[in-house]
């Protein structure tokens, strides 16, 4: 457990904050950060949700990610924070569901759709300085990705 705590701190907190600082120094205009749903769970009463308890058990990774998210928000760089649900290695089996900050507590999403959202967030003004929580809606058929419909 102590090694997991140290690794989460070094990677998801210190490492990400260092990347943000380096990007700012280099004049980068936009950062898209992939985080996780429930990263901010403690601040909206979800710290007892199963998803938070299980995920944060790995070195308090969600708490460490939150530090980096807040660092990015305060950096002055245009950002999009993408918070996917549980990642699937399979192609999408449902349509993309984009939700606002601190709204999703469960769900899964194909890594392919996460990548599509990240790429679209680079240029879509609707994603500017926003947190997008994303999962697949398993009750609807998957669709060809056609931009961020928010």
N, C-alpha and C positions, 0 to 999 in steps of 0.2 A: 504493500500500500504506500509506503513512503516513497518508493521509486516512482510510482504512478503520480503521486502528488508533485514531486520534483519535475517530472517530465511534462505534466500539464502546465505547470507554472512556467517552465522554460520555453515551451513551444507556443501554447495558446495565449499566454500573457506576454512575457518578455520578448519572445521572438516576433510575435505579430506587432507589438508596439514598436520594436526596432525597425521592422519593415515599413510601417507607416511613417516613422520619422525619416527614414532614408528616402522614401518616395517623395515626401514633402520637400526635403533638401534638394532632390533631383528635379523638382518642378513638375511632378506628376499632377495631372489635372483631375483624375478620377480614380477611385479605388472601389473595387467590388470585393467584399469580404464574405466568404462563406462561413457561417457560424452554425447555429442549431436552434430548433424550436426549444422553448423553455429556458433559454439562456437567462432571461430576466424573471424567471418564475417566482423568486422570492419577493419581488416588488409588486406582483399582482395576485398574491395569495395561492400560488400553485406549487409551493415548495413541498407539499405532501403528495403531489400527483405521482403516480407510479413512474411515468416517463422521466421526471426530474430526479427522483430518488435513484433509479437504476443508472441513468446516464451520468449523473454527478458522482456516483460511487467510484468512477474511474478518475481518481485524483482531483476531485472537485473541478472537473474540466469545464462545466458550465459557468461556474463562478470565475474561472480564469478567462474564459472567452468574453465574459461581460466586461472585465477590465479593458480588454483590447477594443471591444465595441465602443465603449465610452471614450477611449483614447482617440479612436477614429472620428467619432462625432465632434470631439473638441479640437481636432486638428486644423479645421478650416478647409480641408480638401473636400470636394464634392464626393459623396460616397453613396453606395447602396450596400446594405447589409442583407444578405440572403440567408434566411434561417430555414433550411429544409427539415422535414421530418426525417424518420429513419431512412437511410439510403439503401436502395435496391440495385443490384447489378444487372437486373433484367430490363428489357425495354418497357416503356410505359404501358400500364394496363388500365389506366383511367385518365380522365382529362386533368389538366393542370388546374389547381385551385390556388389562387394568390390571395392571401389574407393580410391584414394589417399587423402592426407590431403588438405583441403580447396578446394573441388571440387563439393560437393553436396549441393544444396539449397532446395531440397524438396524430399519427398518420405516417405513411411512407411515401417515398417518391423515388423514381428512377434517377440514377446519376445522369442519364442523358438529358432529362428535363431540367435538372439543376444547372447543367452546363448551358443549355439554351437560355435559361433565365439570366445567368451571369453575363453571357455575351450580349443579350438584348439590353441589359441594364447599363452597359457601357455608353450607349447612345440615346436611350429613351429618356426624355426629360421627365416623364412621369415617375421615374425611379430615382430622381435626384434627391439626395439627402433623405432617403427613406429606408425603413426596415421592411422587407418583404418576407413573410412566412409562407412557405410553399409545401404542399402535399399533392398527392393524386386523389381525385375524387373517384373512388372505385365503383361508384354507382353509375357513372357515365362512361361512354366509350372514349378511348384515347383519340386525340385529334392531332393533326399535323401542327406543330408549333408555328404560330403566326404572330409572334410579338407578345408584349405584355398587355393583357386585357385586364385592367384594374378598374 
